């Protein structure tokens, strides 16, 4: 049965999965949502016997119904290959009474690889299916990890160009070095003098610029997105929640039908939304625990039903979560508003004009499976240190936010359900923050000295993603103000 997609802000025509992937953002500024969330058509027992690649096919075929089996399997096999340093692709580590789902074994050592390894293949396949002659220009804002993962995925992919905007002083030194050393004749990286929300807002404005779209079309280009607003990012993320449950079932760690919790460090809301989709497909998930850092707009939302971005923007040691406008939350708002596009559009208009909106009591009741909390900078550092000293396991700052929130949840809820903490980045990506948390004495070391010391402490080899940037030259040094983004894009494209 074919599955179509509609915009969260319009009652316009339904589009196919490949059309939604190509557009990225709907023409009315909304996000594409499937007309229904499909149920798994294989039992969890059957899925427990499958590899990651096989599981990916079983999940994604239900969402991407206009892809043939051959097309989808080709995309999956090109994505989840030797770029990952472990055969399991997404291994589970049992640490200190919880399971850590390690999503950082891909080419850029962050969870964004899980979706951005496959998105270029989904996109180029979608372009062929829809007879697109233009080059696809991927336009992306990043709070640190999406940028590098998208650049790595799209570098030198024929028929594409990629432009990444990041907050110049809002990412870690390793994250910045990964991006500005990116090779590829079709890649362009720009630092903006602003924060991530400025970059994300600027990108959305460029997507909505009809005059620019006409200019680009005349020059043989069209925009698409690699941000988590693209349904081609969200669907592959659903896979690892299904896979994690099935693997614990296979290992005998949980019983058939036993409910479990997921804790997700959350910024733009895409990763935890994928868990919500998995739950609605039939995976026995009880609580979806949304972990925030000191930019706790989502914690406040789940507590009060009011989404309010009118607050100080805090730069933290978990920069990928330094976000005050969580774009993917719009999909949850739309679904809990009964798929009422007008109602959702009114909320989003209020967010744009007043910086806040308040959902109804009925909508809040439909979000009862979500639990929100946050970790301070000190709690994040203390968690890294405590888990390392107790177990020898070293986690990054984002994962530590999730672990700290999990301990708060356990204390508050007295819930003994088995729990998976989603580990979204390698500690090697945030070495200074991680090593300072272990012991302040490390702050005197240089960035790459810290890398080697972390490798020794954790007993883990330095990832290739870090080794290759030690001596790599800077290839991208453009910096602009947020008001200059359009001019910078046009200059790169030569229009």
N, C-alpha and C positions, 0 to 999 in steps of 0.2 A: 504494500500500500504506500503510495507516494506521500511524502511529508513536505509540506510547503511552509514558508516563513512569512511573517508579517512584521511591520514596523510597530514599535511600542508607542508611536505618536500619531499614527495615521490609520485610517480604515481603507487604505488603498489596496491594490491588487496583491495577491499572494505571489511570491517568487520562489523559484527552486533553490535548493541548497547551493548549487554552483553560482547562481545569480547573486545570492546573498553574500557569498564569499568574495565574489568579484567587486561588489559595491562597497563592502566593509561597513559603511554607515548608510542608513536609508536616506533617501533624498529629502525627507522631511526632518532630518536630524535625529530620528529615532534609531533604536537598535533592533536588529532582526531577532525574532523569537520564533521557535517552531510552533505550529498550530496546536500541537499536543506534544507531551513528553512521552516518547514511546517506551513500552515495557520491554524488558529483556526477553528474548525468545529462546535463550539457552538457560538451563538451570545453573545455579552457582556451583553445584557439584561438577557439572560438565566444564564450566569455566575454570575451575580449580586445576584441571589437567592441562590447561592451555598455556602457551608461551605469551609473553607480552604482546608480540605481534599478532598472534591469533586472537587474543582478547580484544585488541584494538579493532580488528576487523569486525568482530561480533557486535561491538558497541557502535562503531562509527557507521556501519551499514544501515543502522536503524534511523540515523539522522540524515545521512547523505544519500538519499534514495535515488537521486538522478545520476549517481556514479555507478558504473558497471563494477562487477566483482573484480574484473581484471584491472580496471583503473584504480580502484581503491587499494587493492593489494599491492599494486606497483608503488603507490604513494607511501604506503606503510613500510614496505621493505626498503625503500630508498631512505626513509627517515630514521628508522630504528635499527641501525647497523653498527659498524665498528666505530662510528663517532662516539658511541657510548662505551665507557671503560668497564662495563660489567654486563654479563650476558642477560641478567634479569632485567636490565634497563632501569627498573625502579625497585631496588632491594629494600627489605624491611629489617631494621636493626632493633633487637630487644634491649632496651636500656632503662634501668631504674624504674621498673614497673610500668613502662609504656612501650609502644612500638614507634620507631621513627621511620617514616616513609621517605627514603632518601631520593629526592628528585633532582640531584645535582651531578649526575654522572655523565652528562652530555658534554658537548664541545665547549660550552662557555660556563660550565659548572654552576648553573642556576636552573630552577624549575621551568623557566621560560623555554628551555631547550625541548621540553616534552612536547610542546605544541609548535614551536617555531622551527623544529626540524622537519615537520610535515607540511606546514602552511605553504611554503614556496611550491611544493608539488601539487597540493590541492588547488592553488591559485592558477598555476600554469595549465593544469588539466581543465579547470573551469573556463579559462580563456579560450582554449581550443573547443570545448563543448559549445560555447556561445559565440564562436566565430569572431572573436575580438581581434582586430587588426592592430590596434594601438599598443604601444609599450605600456606596461603597468608600472605606475610610480607609487611605491610603497611610502607612505607618509606616516611617521610614527613619533610620538612623544614617549620619553622613557624616564622613569625615576631611578634607573640604574641598570636593571638586568634585561628588560625587553630589548633595549637598543642593541646590545652586543649580540644577543641571541638572534635577533632579526637580521642584523648585518651579516652574521656568519651563515645564516640560512639562505639569504638572497644574493650573497656576493657572487658576481659573475654568472648569475642565472639569466639565460638568454631571454630577451623580451621584457626584462624588468630593470628598474632603477630603485634605489632605496635612499631616503633622506630621514635621518634621525635627529631630533632635537632633544637636548638634555639640559637640566639646570646646571650652569657652569660651576657653581660652588655647592652643589647639592648631591653629589655622588661620592663614593669612596675613591681613593687614589687608584686602586686596582681596577675598579669599574671604569674610571675615565681612561686609564691606560689601555684597557681592552678595546674601548671604542675608537680612540684617536689613532690607534696603530692598525686599524682594520684595512686590509688590502681589498682590491676589487675595483675595476674601472667604473662600476655602476653604483659605487657607494659614496655617501656624503654625510658627514657628521658635523653638527652645529651646536655649540654651547650657547645657551641664552642667558641673559642677565635677568634672571627671575627664578621662580621655583617651578616644581613639576606642574602644578595646577595652571600656571601661566602657559607652559609649553602645551599642555593638553588642550586648554581652551583655544590657543592659537591654531593648533592642528584642526580642531573641530570647525573653527571659522573658515579655514582654507577649504575644508571639505564642502562647506555650505556656500562657497563663493561661486555663484553661477557664471559670472563673467570670466573668472579664471578658468573654470571648466571648459568654456567655449574656446578660449585662447589655447588651452592645452590640447583639446581635441583637434584643433586646426593644425597643431604642431605634431600630432600623432601620439599624444599621451593621455592617460586617464589615471586618476588617483584610486588607490585602494589602501586598506589599513592592515598593519600587522599588530596593532594594539589589541587588547583583550575585548574591545568592542566588536571585533570581527568574529562571526560565528565559527569561522574556520580555526580560531584559537580556542574557543570555548569547548567545542565538541571533543577534540583530542584530550582535553584535560579531564573529561568525565571518565576516560579509560582507566586512569591509575587508581581511582577510588574503587572501581569494580575489581580491578586486578588485586589491590591490597586486601580487600575482603576475601576474595577467592584464594589468595595465597595463605592467609591465616587459617582458612578452612582446610586447605591441603595439608598444612603443618599440624593440624589438630589443636591449634591454639584457641579456636572458637568452634562451637557446635553449629550444625545446620540451623539457620533461622535465628541464631543468637544476635541480639542487637549490640552494636558497638558505637563509639563516639569518634569523631574526627575533630582535631584542633587545627585550625588553619590561620597562620599569620596573614593578616588581611590589609590590603591597601585599596586597590581598585575594585575589589569584590568579585573578580572573575574566578579565582581559584576556589573560593568557598561556594560560589554559585554552581560550579561544576559538581561539587559534592552534593548540593541540593538536587541537581538533575539526577545524579546517580541514585540518591534516595528515592526519588520519584519514579525511577525505572524499576525499582524493586530490591535494591540493595538494603539489607536490614541495618540502617543507620538510625540511631536514636537522636543524639544531640549533635548539632553543628556548632562548634565552639569558635566564635569569631574573636581572634586575638589582635588587639591594636597596640601601637606604641603610644607615646604621649600625644600624638595627633589623634585623639580618641573620639573622633566624630561618629564612628560606627557604634562604639560602646554607648555613647550618649543616645544615639538613635534607638538602639534596641531597648534601652532603659525607659525612654520617654515617648517614643513614637515621633519625635521631632528631629528632622535632619537639619542641622544648622552649621553652615560653614563659616559663619561670622565669628572668627576666633583667631588667635595668634597661630601662625604657622611655625612649627617647631622643627628644627634640624636635629635629627637623632642619629644614633649609631646604626639604626636599621632603615637606611634611606629609601629603600624600595617601598616602604610603607608610609613615607612622609607625604601624605595625600589628604586633602580635605574635600575633594569632589570625587567620590567613588563611582565611576561611570557605570559599572555593571550592576549596581544596586537598582538602576532603572528597570532592569529586566524583572527583578523580584517585585518591585512596586507594581509594574504592569500586571504580573501574574496574580498578585494578591488583590489587585483592584478588579478582579474578574475579567482580565484582558480588555479592560475599558480604556481604549487609546486616548479618548478625550480627557478622562479623569487623570491619566498618567501625564498627558501633555500639560495639564494645568499645574500639576506638582512641579514639573520640570521648569515651567515658566516662572513659578514662584521662586524656585531655587536660583534661576538666572537673575531675576529682578530684585528679590528681597534677600537672597542668600539662604533661604530656609523654607521648609514646608512641614506640615504635620499630617501624618496618615490617620485614617479612621480607626476606631476601636476594633472593628471587624478585621481590618487588614493586619493590625498588630496581633490579634488573636491567631491569625494564620501563620504568624512567624514564631509561634511558641517553641518550635524545635531549635531555634537559634538562641544561643547564650552569648552575650558579649561581655568582655572585660578587657583590661589593658594592663601593660607593665610599664613602670617608670624606667628611666635609664639605669638607675641604681639596681632595680629588681632584675633587669635584663643582664647586667654584668654579674650580679650575685648568682644568677642561675647558671651562667656559663662556668663560673668558678666552682660552684657546688657540685654540679654534675661531673665536671672533669676530676675533681678531687675524690669523688666517691667511686667513679667508674672508669676514668681514663678516657671517656668519650668527649670529644671536643665538637661543639656546635657553633654555628654562626649566630649573629645577633638577631636575625629574624626568627630563626628556629627557637632561640632562647626566649623571645617574647611569647611565643606559643607555649613553651614549656612552663614559663612563669604563670601564664594565664590558666593553664591546665591545673596547676597546684591550687590556684585560687578557686577554680571551679570545684575541684574535689573537696576542698574544705567547706565550701558553701552548700554543695548539693548532696554530700554524702552518697555519691554515685560510684559504685564499684565496677561499672561496665568497663570492659576492655577498651582501650583508647589508642588511636593512632595519631601521633603528632606529625604534621606535614613539615618536613625539613626542606626548605625552599632554596637554600644556597649552601655552597661549600664554605667552611670557615676560612679557607684560603682567599676568599673574595673580600673578606673584611678582617684581614690579619691584625691590624693595629688595634681595633676595638676588641677583638677576641683575646689577643695576647695581653692587653692592658687589664682586661677583666680577670685573667688568670693571675697576673702579678704586675703591678705598676712599674717594676724595674725595666720591663721590656720597652717602655716608651722611648728610651734613648737609642734604640736600634733603627736602622734604615728599613724601608718597606720590604726589600728582598731579603735582608738579614732575618727579618721577622718570619718570612715565608719558610726559610730553612729551619728556624727554631721551632716553628709550629709543626713542621714535618717530623722533627725529632721528638717533640713532646707527645704528639698524637700517634706516632708510629705509623704514619701514612705517607706514601710517596707524594711529592709535589705534583699536582695535576699538570698535564701538558698545556692546558689553557694558560697557566701561570708561567711555565717555563718559556713558552714562545714569546711572551711580551717583555721578558727581562731586558733584552737589548734591542727590541724592535723600535724602529724610528717612528716618530709622530708623523702621520700622513694627513691629518685633519686638524686645522687650527683656526677655523672660522668661529667667531663669536659675534652675536648680534643681540639687539634689544628685541623684546617680544613684538613690538610694532613693525619690525623689519623682516619678520619671517616670510611674508609673501614675496618680497623683493629678492630675498636670498634663494627661495625655491625657483623663481623665474630665472635668476642668473645661472643656477646650476643646470637648468633644463635648456638654457639658451633661447628663451622666448621673451 
